Amino acid sequence: MSKTASLLFAVAAVVLMLATGVAISHNGWLAALFFILTFVVIGAGFIYRAKALKRK
């Protein structure tokens, strides 16, 4: 996995985690949505890494 892709997935996950934290105090459903999106982005990063390693 390239450094750029790693950085992109890490920053996206951290931004979604921060959004989840902020949304908890405002709207529970929105917090749940951000929580699920956070895990989707983290999972996509692992899938991308696995496919990149398989290509090598």
HELIX and SHEET records of a PDB file:
HELIX    1   1 LYS A    3  ILE A   24  1                                  22    
HELIX    2   2 GLY A   28  ARG A   55  1                                  28    
END                                                                             
